[in-house]
Amino acid sequence: MQSFADRRLTSGLGTRFVASVIAGPGAIAVSFALWSCGDPGERNPGAGTEAPARDSLSADPIWAVGSADGPEAEVFSRISGARRLRDGSVVAGVEGFHEIRKFGPDGAHLWSVGRRGAGPGEFARLQLLQGCSEDKVVAYDRSNFRVTEFGQDGERLTVWQLPSAATVPYEVTCAPDGRIIYFAAGQFPSETGIFRWHVPISWISPGMQGARLIRDDVPGPERVLDDDGYWDRPWSRRLVLGGTDRGVWIGTSDDHMLELVGWDGTVLDTLAWSGRDRTVTQADIDQLQDEFTAGDDEEERARFLRESWPGYERVLPSTVPAYSHLLVLADGTLWVGQWDGIMWFPRLPGHPGKRWDVFDASGKRIRQVTIPSHMRLLDAGADWVLVVVRDSLGVEALAVYEVS
């Protein structure tokens, strides 16, 4: 019989995906839903109510790479980030293989760099950073807190460390001028229960002796600390960051608002928009229970609801997060990913997927894009999106779909 902690660790194993995808060039076909609702984004609440434009995506990808049994360079494991460059090529970080790989506009493999290890050009927990200058490929190792910059030909340029002696970096992103923006892990409380980290947000560039503080005591992720350790609170609010030439967009997911904060901490701009009522509904609770018990028979579901569910119910918040992800493009466009349920599981078959509200540089919401639940958005442009596609067997592929 599973304990509350056991269920938390294993209940994701039986989840299902919306659709199966044959991973390989030209073989990925899936429908995207783009739809509009609510008011457009606004610099100040109370602005106009013009609905965002409706768009459509290509029925098939215009670029795709990935296979379960193809060439070694096209087999992926835990893609930790990817960018599409101006010439149509794609650079991806493959954490499972400790490699960065580049593919041409035609999908041909151009080069791979990296391997497992702790030395220069080696990685333990690889993350390809988003938002950096297109002239460089910037990777971050989440185990040794090291930044490695590569040229477009795969040549290693610089390697440098983030400060980690007193405050360990927790979430890291990049700005177009090469600055690294991050917030540190918070302190654990002395007693068990629900808590929320309040963290500093800082930036640093190569050659600096120490990081510069942007803002202190910012509400960060929510956690639960119990006798088994700490874990993400269901429907946890998240702190999102997005680098720009002027500063960093910061959002706590407590409301439908982001602030653009300059490198000296000055608030430069504010974006506010309408969104769903954040109050938890019975439908939200039913959906969560269904996600926990996906694949269970009636007896297993009844056992979970009787023995494990009360442990989750005790820590559920009364409101859901306003959003969970942020993607900032080079032209100032913002993609804000709506809250999409518990972070441990994919959504159930039939769920419409994760909606992204897209705002132009003036703050107007110009479209809403729903990415199916078996996909994860990595990069976007004016007329395309780059996604990871995962099939029912867990095989990953990279694909670009056209937006028109």
C-alpha positions in Angstrom: 0.0 0.0 0.0 1.5 3.3 -1.0 2.1 6.1 1.5 1.5 9.7 0.8 5.1 10.3 0.0 5.3 7.2 -2.2 2.3 8.3 -4.2 3.9 11.7 -4.8 7.0 10.1 -6.3 5.4 7.4 -8.4 1.9 8.6 -9.4 3.2 10.3 -12.6 4.3 7.0 -14.1 0.9 6.0 -15.4 -0.1 9.3 -17.1 -1.1 9.4 -20.7 -0.6 11.9 -23.5 -3.0 13.7 -25.8 -1.7 12.1 -29.0 1.1 9.9 -30.2 3.7 11.5 -32.4 6.0 9.7 -34.9 9.2 11.5 -34.2 11.1 12.3 -37.4 11.4 14.9 -40.1 8.1 15.4 -41.9 6.4 12.8 -39.7 5.0 15.0 -36.9 1.3 16.0 -37.4 -0.8 17.5 -34.6 -3.4 20.2 -34.3 -2.9 23.5 -32.5 -5.7 25.5 -31.1 -5.5 29.3 -31.2 -8.4 31.1 -29.7 -9.3 34.4 -28.1 -11.0 35.3 -24.9 -11.1 38.2 -22.5 -9.5 41.6 -22.8 -6.2 42.5 -24.5 -3.1 43.1 -22.5 -2.8 46.6 -21.1 -0.2 48.8 -19.6 -2.7 49.9 -17.1 -5.9 48.0 -16.0 -9.1 49.3 -17.5 -7.9 49.9 -21.0 -9.9 48.8 -24.1 -11.5 45.5 -24.7 -10.6 44.7 -28.2 -10.1 40.9 -28.6 -6.8 39.6 -29.9 -6.6 38.4 -33.5 -7.2 34.8 -34.4 -4.4 32.9 -36.1 -3.7 29.4 -37.3 -0.7 27.1 -37.4 0.5 24.8 -40.2 -1.1 21.4 -40.0 2.4 19.9 -40.3 5.7 21.2 -39.0 7.9 23.1 -41.3 11.0 21.7 -39.6 11.4 18.6 -37.4 14.2 16.5 -36.0 14.0 13.5 -33.6 13.8 9.8 -33.7 13.8 6.8 -31.3 16.1 4.8 -33.5 17.7 7.1 -36.0 21.1 8.7 -36.2 22.7 9.3 -32.8 22.5 13.1 -33.1 18.8 12.8 -33.7 18.1 10.8 -30.5 17.2 13.1 -27.6 16.8 12.7 -23.9 15.6 15.5 -21.7 15.8 18.5 -24.0 16.6 21.4 -21.6 16.3 24.3 -23.9 16.5 25.3 -27.6 16.6 28.4 -29.8 15.9 29.0 -33.4 18.3 31.3 -35.1 17.7 33.9 -37.9 18.9 31.5 -40.6 16.4 28.8 -39.5 19.0 26.6 -37.8 18.2 25.3 -34.3 20.5 24.9 -31.3 19.4 22.5 -28.5 20.6 21.5 -25.1 20.2 17.8 -24.5 20.6 17.2 -20.8 20.4 13.4 -20.9 23.5 13.3 -23.2 25.3 16.3 -21.7 25.5 17.8 -25.2 24.6 21.0 -27.1 23.6 20.2 -30.7 23.1 22.4 -33.7 20.9 21.5 -36.7 20.7 23.4 -40.0 17.6 24.9 -41.6 17.2 21.6 -43.5 17.4 19.6 -40.2 20.9 18.3 -40.9 23.1 17.8 -37.9 26.0 20.4 -37.9 27.9 19.9 -34.7 27.7 18.7 -31.1 29.8 19.8 -28.1 29.9 18.8 -24.5 30.1 15.6 -22.5 29.5 14.5 -18.9 32.0 15.8 -16.4 33.1 18.7 -14.4 35.8 20.2 -16.6 35.7 23.0 -19.2 33.1 22.2 -21.9 31.7 19.4 -19.7 28.3 19.3 -18.0 26.5 17.6 -15.1 23.1 19.2 -15.4 23.0 21.1 -18.7 20.5 24.0 -19.4 20.6 25.9 -22.6 19.7 29.5 -21.7 17.0 31.5 -23.5 17.1 35.2 -24.3 20.9 35.6 -24.9 22.6 37.2 -27.9 22.1 35.3 -31.1 25.8 35.6 -31.7 26.5 33.2 -28.8 25.2 29.9 -27.5 25.1 30.1 -23.7 24.8 27.0 -21.5 24.5 26.8 -17.7 25.4 23.9 -15.5 23.0 23.7 -12.6 25.3 21.4 -10.6 28.5 23.5 -10.5 26.8 26.9 -11.2 29.0 27.5 -14.3 28.2 29.5 -17.5 29.8 28.4 -20.8 29.6 30.5 -23.9 30.1 29.0 -27.4 30.3 30.6 -30.8 27.9 29.7 -33.6 30.4 27.2 -34.9 30.6 25.4 -31.5 33.9 26.8 -30.5 34.1 27.3 -26.7 34.6 31.0 -25.9 34.4 31.7 -22.2 33.8 29.7 -19.0 32.9 31.5 -15.7 31.2 30.8 -12.4 28.1 32.3 -10.8 28.4 33.2 -7.1 27.3 30.2 -5.0 29.1 30.3 -1.7 26.3 32.1 0.3 23.3 31.8 -2.0 22.9 29.0 -4.5 21.3 30.1 -7.8 17.9 28.5 -8.3 16.5 29.9 -11.6 18.8 31.3 -14.2 18.1 33.2 -17.4 19.9 35.5 -19.8 19.7 39.0 -21.3 20.7 40.0 -24.9 23.8 41.8 -23.7 25.1 38.7 -22.0 24.1 39.4 -18.4 23.0 36.4 -16.4 19.9 37.0 -14.3 19.0 34.7 -11.4 17.4 34.3 -8.1 18.9 32.3 -5.3 17.4 29.5 -3.3 15.6 30.6 -0.2 16.1 29.4 3.4 14.1 26.5 4.7 12.0 27.1 7.8 12.8 25.3 11.0 9.3 23.8 11.3 7.3 21.7 8.9 4.4 23.1 6.9 3.6 25.3 3.9 6.1 28.1 3.2 7.1 30.5 0.4 10.6 31.5 -0.3 11.3 35.2 -0.5 14.4 35.7 -2.6 16.8 38.2 -4.0 17.0 38.8 -7.8 20.5 39.6 -9.1 22.5 40.0 -12.3 26.1 39.4 -13.2 28.4 39.6 -16.2 31.7 37.9 -17.0 34.6 39.5 -15.2 32.6 41.0 -12.4 33.8 40.3 -8.8 30.2 39.9 -7.5 26.6 40.1 -8.5 24.5 43.2 -8.4 21.1 43.2 -6.6 18.1 44.1 -8.7 15.4 43.5 -6.1 15.3 41.8 -2.7 12.7 39.9 -0.8 10.7 38.9 -3.8 8.0 36.2 -3.3 9.3 33.1 -4.9 8.2 29.4 -5.2 5.9 27.8 -2.7 7.0 24.6 -1.0 5.8 22.0 1.6 8.2 20.8 4.2 7.2 17.5 5.9 8.9 14.5 7.5 9.8 13.1 4.1 11.5 16.3 2.9 10.4 19.3 0.8 8.3 19.2 -2.3 6.4 21.6 -4.6 3.0 22.6 -3.3 0.2 21.6 -5.7 -0.7 24.7 -7.8 2.4 26.4 -6.5 2.9 30.0 -7.5 6.1 30.6 -9.4 8.5 33.5 -9.8 9.2 34.1 -13.5 12.0 36.2 -15.1 12.7 37.5 -18.6 15.8 39.5 -19.6 15.7 42.5 -22.0 18.1 45.2 -23.1 16.7 47.5 -20.5 16.2 45.2 -17.5 14.3 42.2 -16.4 10.6 41.4 -16.5 9.5 40.0 -13.1 6.3 38.3 -12.2 5.3 36.5 -9.0 2.1 34.8 -10.5 0.1 36.4 -7.6 -1.9 38.4 -10.2 -2.1 39.1 -13.9 0.8 41.6 -13.9 4.5 41.8 -14.8 7.0 44.6 -14.0 10.0 45.6 -16.1 12.7 46.4 -13.5 15.9 48.2 -14.6 19.3 46.9 -13.6 19.4 49.4 -10.7 16.0 48.3 -9.4 13.9 51.1 -10.9 10.5 50.1 -12.2 10.5 51.0 -15.9 7.2 49.6 -17.1 4.2 47.5 -16.0 2.0 45.1 -17.9 -1.4 44.1 -16.6 -4.1 42.1 -18.3 -7.4 40.3 -17.6 -7.4 36.6 -16.8 -9.5 33.8 -15.2 -10.9 34.2 -11.7 -8.1 32.6 -9.7 -10.4 31.1 -7.0 -10.1 27.3 -6.9 -13.2 25.6 -8.1 -14.6 22.1 -7.7 -13.7 21.5 -11.3 -10.0 22.3 -10.5 -10.1 19.8 -7.7 -11.8 17.1 -9.8 -9.1 17.6 -12.5 -6.3 17.3 -10.0 -7.8 14.0 -8.6 -8.1 12.7 -12.1 -4.5 13.5 -12.9 -3.3 11.7 -9.7 -5.3 8.6 -10.6 -4.9 8.5 -14.4 -4.5 4.8 -15.4 -5.8 3.5 -12.0 -8.7 1.1 -11.8 -11.7 1.9 -9.5 -10.1 0.1 -6.5 -6.8 2.0 -6.9 -8.5 5.3 -7.3 -10.7 4.7 -4.2 -7.6 3.8 -2.2 -5.8 6.9 -3.3 -8.7 9.2 -2.5 -9.1 7.5 0.9 -5.5 7.2 2.0 -3.3 9.8 0.1 -5.7 12.5 -1.1 -6.2 14.0 2.4 -2.5 14.8 2.6 -2.7 16.9 -0.6 -6.1 18.4 0.3 -4.5 19.9 3.5 -2.0 21.9 1.5 -4.1 23.0 -1.5 -4.2 26.8 -1.9 -7.5 28.7 -2.2 -6.3 30.4 -5.4 -4.4 29.1 -8.5 -1.4 30.9 -10.0 -2.1 33.6 -12.6 0.6 32.1 -14.9 3.6 29.8 -14.7 6.0 30.6 -17.6 7.5 33.7 -19.4 9.3 33.9 -22.7 10.7 37.2 -23.9 11.6 37.6 -27.6 14.3 39.8 -29.0 11.8 42.3 -30.5 10.1 42.8 -27.1 7.2 40.4 -27.6 6.2 38.6 -24.4 4.7 35.1 -24.3 3.1 34.5 -20.9 2.2 30.9 -20.2 -1.0 30.4 -18.2 -1.1 28.2 -15.1 -1.4 24.7 -16.4 -2.2 22.5 -13.4 0.1 20.6 -11.2 3.7 20.7 -12.5 4.4 17.0 -11.8 2.1 15.6 -14.5 1.1 16.2 -18.1 -2.5 17.0 -18.5 -5.0 14.3 -19.2 -6.2 13.3 -22.7 -8.7 15.7 -24.0 -7.3 18.7 -22.1 -6.9 21.6 -24.6 -3.3 22.2 -23.5 -1.3 25.2 -22.2 -2.4 28.6 -23.3 0.1 31.4 -24.0 -1.0 35.0 -24.0 1.2 37.0 -26.5 1.8 40.7 -26.0 3.6 43.0 -28.4 6.2 45.6 -27.3 3.4 48.1 -26.7 1.7 45.8 -24.2 -1.3 44.9 -26.5 -2.4 41.2 -26.4 -2.1 40.2 -30.0 -2.9 36.5 -29.8 -3.6 33.5 -27.6 -1.9 30.3 -28.6 -2.8 26.9 -27.0 0.1 24.3 -27.2 -1.1 20.7 -26.8 -0.3 19.0 -23.5 2.3 16.6 -25.0 4.3 19.6 -26.3 6.5 22.2 -24.5 7.2 25.6 -26.0 10.9 26.5 -26.2 11.1 29.5 -28.6 8.9 31.6 -30.8 8.9 34.3 -33.5 6.4 36.5 -35.3 5.2 33.5 -37.4 6.5 30.3 -35.8 6.9 28.3 -32.6 9.6 25.8 -31.7 8.4 23.0 -29.4 9.5 19.7 -27.9 7.1 17.0 -28.9 6.9 13.9 -26.6 5.1 10.8 -27.8 3.2 8.2 -25.7 6.5 6.3 -25.2 8.4 9.4 -24.1 10.4 9.8 -27.3 11.3 13.5 -27.8 11.5 15.4 -31.0 12.1 19.1 -31.9 9.6 20.7 -34.3 8.9 24.2 -35.8 5.3 25.1 -36.7 4.3 28.1 -38.7 1.9 30.7 -37.4 -0.1 32.6 -40.0 
